[in-house]
């Protein structure tokens, strides 16, 4: 058995860890941190067959339903069970963040930073056959990967995906049942009503969409531009709608009663808690780490982005709804500091106890009621989690 890599971390990064109270040994412990996968509901009887195919026993994660662990060197991407959509890789800490939302059938859920899509899939698994999930991401190619995942796992029926800036996205959920609408096979230009989504769009529509993207790339993005809808399921509420109705924004007062029931803000961050990501810099070069993780200008811009994402996600939450803020950073500036600043600004925001954590292998954050996962404590990737509810004004 090979010795775990003990390549010395650069001094600048060690200073960064010390300043944030992060134990450098977690970057060695990650060599023994297991991989995790989630089993698609209904596939439980096939576990033995999956184990035989990947030549590895799956260990049930007792504290997180539907999750299994396996050694970090086991690859699943070429297995038939993975290609057939029976399993998908998702870290247990990320799964815990989704479970904190307590998603129930009938909920309307917003994933404000949806790519690459594993958490989105889990949300739809939990949602069942009523309600909806809206996925938003600013990167079109990454959101297209989410769309591929939804199709692969046959989970897109109640989902819609928008390429949009999560700090300004303003569309409320569609609280209607689209099954009452006619389901056609393409987008109708005449009255601009959405028919059933298909990846095989007519040539004229593909040309129009390409022209629209080209126009957007040449012009500065304004607040009035509509998000780009790149996917919608048959029962997502979109089928049968006119474009005007789909893109109708609602006032803050209206959001209080018809906003989203649950919102996940898994914000862009420096990824320093994703230990395997940090280890990649051994190949990419530590100077790249300096630019992406340690650069003060970048981290300042990230914390501003994180606060804006949290503000907007909370704005779109209905009264009594739940919002989870998470990052895969272990720094205080991107986690507890963001939470404290947000609570100072929003008297209608209340931090909630995460009761499930009593059985979880995690520790408290520097603010009561917040959680931290890391390889040493949790045998998972690093993650910070905070849960909010919205109080009536």
C-alpha positions in Angstrom: 0.0 0.0 0.0 1.4 3.4 -1.0 2.2 5.9 1.7 -0.1 8.9 1.7 1.3 12.0 0.1 2.9 14.3 2.7 4.1 17.0 0.3 4.8 20.1 2.3 2.3 22.9 1.9 3.7 26.3 1.0 4.4 28.7 3.8 1.9 31.2 2.5 -0.9 28.6 2.7 0.2 27.5 6.1 0.0 31.1 7.3 -3.5 31.3 5.7 -4.6 28.2 7.6 -3.1 29.4 10.9 -4.9 32.8 10.6 -8.2 30.9 10.1 -7.6 28.4 12.9 -7.6 25.5 10.4 -5.5 22.4 11.3 -3.1 21.7 8.4 -3.3 17.9 9.1 -6.7 17.7 7.5 -4.9 17.9 4.1 -3.1 14.6 5.0 -6.1 13.0 6.6 -8.0 13.4 3.3 -5.9 10.6 1.9 -8.0 8.2 3.9 -11.3 10.0 3.7 -13.8 7.8 1.9 -15.8 8.6 -1.2 -19.5 8.8 -0.9 -22.4 8.0 -3.2 -26.2 8.2 -3.0 -28.3 5.4 -4.1 -31.3 6.4 -6.2 -34.5 5.5 -4.3 -35.9 2.2 -5.5 -32.5 0.7 -6.2 -31.9 -0.8 -2.7 -32.4 -4.3 -3.9 -29.6 -3.9 -6.3 -26.8 -3.1 -3.8 -25.3 -6.6 -4.0 -25.1 -6.4 -7.8 -23.5 -2.9 -7.6 -20.9 -4.2 -5.1 -20.1 -7.1 -7.3 -19.6 -4.8 -10.3 -17.3 -2.3 -8.6 -15.6 -5.1 -6.6 -16.1 -3.3 -3.3 -18.5 -3.5 -0.4 -20.6 -0.4 0.2 -20.7 0.8 3.8 -24.0 2.3 4.8 -23.7 5.8 6.2 -25.9 5.3 9.3 -26.3 9.0 10.0 -27.5 10.0 6.5 -30.2 7.9 4.7 -29.5 6.7 1.2 -25.7 7.3 1.4 -22.9 4.8 1.2 -19.2 5.1 1.6 -16.4 3.4 -0.3 -12.6 3.6 -0.3 -11.2 6.7 -2.0 -9.4 4.8 -4.7 -12.6 3.0 -6.0 -13.8 4.5 -9.3 -17.5 4.3 -10.2 -17.7 6.5 -13.4 -17.4 3.6 -15.8 -19.7 1.2 -13.8 -23.0 0.1 -15.3 -24.9 1.2 -12.2 -23.5 4.7 -12.5 -24.1 4.9 -16.3 -27.6 3.6 -15.7 -28.3 6.3 -13.2 -28.7 4.0 -10.1 -25.9 5.8 -8.1 -24.3 9.2 -8.2 -21.3 10.6 -6.3 -22.0 13.3 -3.7 -20.0 14.0 -0.5 -21.9 13.2 2.7 -21.3 16.7 4.0 -23.1 18.1 0.9 -25.9 15.6 1.4 -26.2 16.8 5.0 -26.6 20.4 3.9 -29.5 19.4 1.6 -31.1 17.3 4.3 -31.1 20.3 6.7 -33.7 21.9 4.3 -36.2 19.2 5.4 -37.6 19.1 1.8 -41.1 17.6 1.7 -43.4 16.7 -1.2 -45.1 19.8 -2.5 -42.3 22.2 -1.6 -41.0 24.7 -4.1 -37.3 24.8 -3.8 -34.6 27.2 -5.1 -31.0 26.1 -5.6 -29.3 29.4 -6.2 -25.9 28.1 -7.2 -26.9 24.8 -8.7 -23.9 23.5 -10.6 -22.5 20.9 -10.8 -25.8 19.2 -9.9 -25.5 16.4 -7.3 -27.3 18.4 -4.7 -30.0 19.3 -7.2 -30.5 15.6 -7.9 -30.9 14.9 -4.2 -33.4 17.7 -3.8 -35.6 16.2 -6.6 -35.2 12.7 -5.1 -36.6 14.1 -1.8 -39.3 16.1 -3.5 -41.2 13.2 -5.0 -44.1 13.8 -7.3 -45.3 17.2 -6.2 -43.7 20.7 -5.9 -40.8 22.0 -8.0 -37.1 22.7 -7.9 -35.6 25.8 -9.7 -31.9 25.6 -10.4 -29.9 28.8 -11.1 -26.3 29.2 -12.1 -24.3 32.0 -13.7 -22.2 29.6 -15.8 -24.1 28.2 -18.7 -21.7 25.2 -19.4 -21.9 24.1 -15.8 -25.7 24.4 -15.8 -25.8 22.4 -19.0 -24.0 19.6 -17.0 -26.8 19.8 -14.5 -29.3 19.3 -17.3 -27.4 16.2 -18.4 -27.5 14.8 -14.9 -31.2 15.4 -14.6 -31.8 13.5 -17.8 -29.5 10.7 -16.9 -31.2 10.1 -13.6 -34.7 10.8 -14.9 -35.2 13.5 -12.3 -36.1 16.5 -14.4 -39.8 16.2 -14.4 -40.4 18.9 -11.8 -37.3 21.1 -12.4 -36.5 24.2 -14.4 -33.0 25.5 -15.0 -32.0 29.2 -15.5 -28.7 30.7 -16.5 -28.7 33.8 -14.4 -26.8 35.8 -11.8 -27.9 34.4 -8.4 -27.5 37.8 -6.8 -30.3 39.4 -9.0 -32.5 36.4 -9.9 -36.0 37.5 -9.3 -38.5 34.8 -10.5 -40.9 33.3 -8.0 -41.9 29.6 -8.1 -44.8 28.6 -10.3 -47.4 27.4 -7.8 -49.6 25.7 -10.4 -49.9 22.1 -11.7 -48.9 22.0 -15.3 -50.6 18.7 -15.9 -53.7 20.7 -16.6 -52.0 22.3 -19.5 -51.6 20.9 -23.0 -48.2 19.2 -23.6 -46.8 19.7 -27.0 -43.4 19.0 -28.5 -41.8 22.3 -29.2 -41.8 26.1 -28.4 -44.6 27.9 -30.3 -43.5 31.2 -31.7 -47.0 32.5 -32.6 -48.3 33.1 -29.0 -44.9 32.4 -27.3 -46.2 29.6 -25.1 -43.9 26.9 -23.9 -44.6 23.4 -25.1 -43.0 20.2 -23.7 -39.2 20.6 -23.6 -37.2 18.6 -26.0 -33.4 18.6 -26.7 -34.2 18.3 -30.4 -35.4 21.8 -30.9 -36.3 23.1 -34.4 -33.5 24.7 -36.4 -35.3 28.1 -36.3 -35.4 28.1 -32.5 -31.8 27.0 -32.1 -30.8 29.8 -34.4 -32.8 32.3 -32.4 -31.3 31.2 -29.1 -27.8 31.3 -30.5 -28.4 34.9 -31.8 -29.8 35.9 -28.4 -26.7 34.6 -26.6 -24.5 36.4 -29.1 -26.4 39.6 -28.5 -26.0 39.2 -24.7 -22.3 38.7 -25.0 -21.9 41.9 -27.0 -24.0 44.0 -24.6 -23.6 44.7 -21.0 -25.9 42.6 -18.8 -28.7 44.7 -17.3 -31.1 44.0 -14.5 -34.0 43.9 -16.9 -32.7 41.0 -19.0 -34.5 37.8 -18.6 -32.6 34.7 -17.3 -32.0 32.1 -20.0 -34.2 29.0 -19.5 -32.2 26.0 -20.7 -34.4 23.2 -19.3 -37.9 22.6 -17.9 -39.7 19.4 -17.0 -43.1 18.4 -18.0 -44.6 19.1 -14.5 -42.3 22.1 -13.6 -45.1 24.6 -14.2 -43.6 26.0 -17.4 -45.5 24.0 -20.0 -48.4 26.1 -21.4 -47.1 29.4 -20.0 -46.5 32.5 -22.1 -43.0 34.0 -21.8 -44.5 37.1 -20.2 -46.0 35.0 -17.4 -42.9 32.9 -16.9 -40.7 36.0 -16.5 -43.2 38.0 -14.4 -41.3 39.2 -11.3 -43.0 39.6 -8.0 -42.7 42.3 -5.3 -41.1 41.7 -1.9 -44.6 41.8 -0.4 -45.9 39.1 -2.7 -42.8 36.9 -2.1 -43.7 36.7 1.6 -46.7 34.5 0.7 -45.7 33.0 -2.7 -41.9 32.8 -2.5 -39.9 29.6 -2.2 -40.5 27.2 0.7 -36.9 26.2 0.8 -33.7 27.9 -0.6 -30.1 26.5 -0.8 -27.3 29.0 -1.2 -24.2 26.9 -1.6 -22.1 29.9 -2.4 -19.0 30.2 -4.6 -15.9 30.2 -2.3 -12.2 29.6 -2.2 -12.8 25.8 -1.9 -10.1 25.5 0.7 -12.3 23.0 2.6 -12.4 20.8 -0.5 -9.1 19.1 0.4 -8.9 17.1 -2.8 -9.3 20.4 -4.7 -6.4 21.9 -2.8 -4.2 18.9 -3.4 -4.7 19.5 -7.2 -2.5 22.6 -6.8 0.5 20.2 -6.4 0.0 19.6 -10.2 -1.4 23.1 -11.1 1.4 24.9 -9.3 1.2 26.7 -5.9 1.4 30.1 -7.6 -2.1 29.3 -8.9 -3.2 28.6 -5.3 -1.9 32.1 -4.4 -4.1 33.6 -7.1 -7.3 31.6 -6.5 -7.2 31.1 -2.7 -4.8 33.5 -1.0 -5.2 36.7 -3.0 -6.8 39.3 -0.8 -8.6 41.1 -3.7 -10.2 37.8 -4.8 -11.3 36.8 -1.3 -12.8 40.3 -0.7 -14.7 40.0 -3.9 -15.9 36.5 -2.9 -17.2 37.6 0.5 -19.1 40.4 -1.1 -20.6 37.9 -3.6 -21.5 35.5 -0.9 -23.3 38.1 1.1 -25.2 39.2 -2.0 -26.2 35.6 -2.8 -27.4 35.1 0.7 -29.4 38.4 0.7 -31.1 37.5 -2.6 -31.9 33.9 -1.6 -33.5 35.2 1.6 -35.4 37.8 -0.3 -37.0 35.1 -2.5 -37.9 32.9 0.6 -41.5 33.0 1.8 -42.3 33.8 5.4 -41.8 30.6 7.5 -39.6 29.0 4.9 -36.1 27.7 5.4 -32.8 28.8 3.9 -29.5 26.9 4.1 -26.2 28.8 3.5 -23.2 26.7 3.0 -19.6 26.9 1.6 -16.8 24.4 1.1 -14.5 26.9 2.7 -13.3 26.6 6.3 -12.5 30.3 6.7 -14.3 32.4 9.2 -14.5 35.3 6.7 -16.6 33.3 4.2 -18.8 31.7 6.9 -19.4 33.0 10.4 -18.6 36.6 9.3 -21.1 36.4 6.5 -23.8 35.0 8.8 -23.2 37.7 11.4 -23.3 40.5 8.8 -26.4 39.1 7.3 -28.2 38.8 10.7 -27.3 42.5 11.5 -29.0 43.6 8.3 -32.1 41.4 8.4 -34.3 41.6 11.5 -36.7 39.1 9.9 -33.9 36.4 9.6 -33.5 34.0 12.5 -30.8 31.4 12.8 -32.2 27.9 13.4 -30.9 25.0 15.5 -30.0 22.0 13.2 -31.4 19.2 15.3 -30.3 16.5 13.0 -26.7 17.3 13.9 -27.0 15.7 17.3 -26.4 12.4 15.4 -23.9 13.7 12.9 -20.1 13.5 13.1 -19.5 17.3 12.9 -18.7 20.2 15.2 -20.2 23.5 16.0 -19.1 26.6 14.1 -17.9 29.7 15.9 -21.5 30.9 16.0 -24.0 28.7 18.0 -26.3 26.7 15.7 -23.9 26.6 12.8 -22.0 23.5 11.8 -18.6 22.5 10.4 -17.6 19.3 8.7 -14.0 18.4 7.9 -11.9 15.3 7.1 -10.6 14.9 10.7 -13.9 15.3 12.5 -16.4 14.0 9.9 -14.5 11.8 7.5 -16.0 14.0 4.8 -14.9 17.0 2.8 -15.0 20.4 4.6 -18.3 22.2 4.7 -19.9 25.0 6.7 -23.7 25.0 7.2 -26.1 27.5 8.6 -29.9 27.4 8.6 -32.2 30.4 8.6 -36.0 30.9 8.7 -37.9 34.1 7.7 -40.1 35.7 10.3 -43.1 37.8 9.5 -42.3 41.5 9.3 
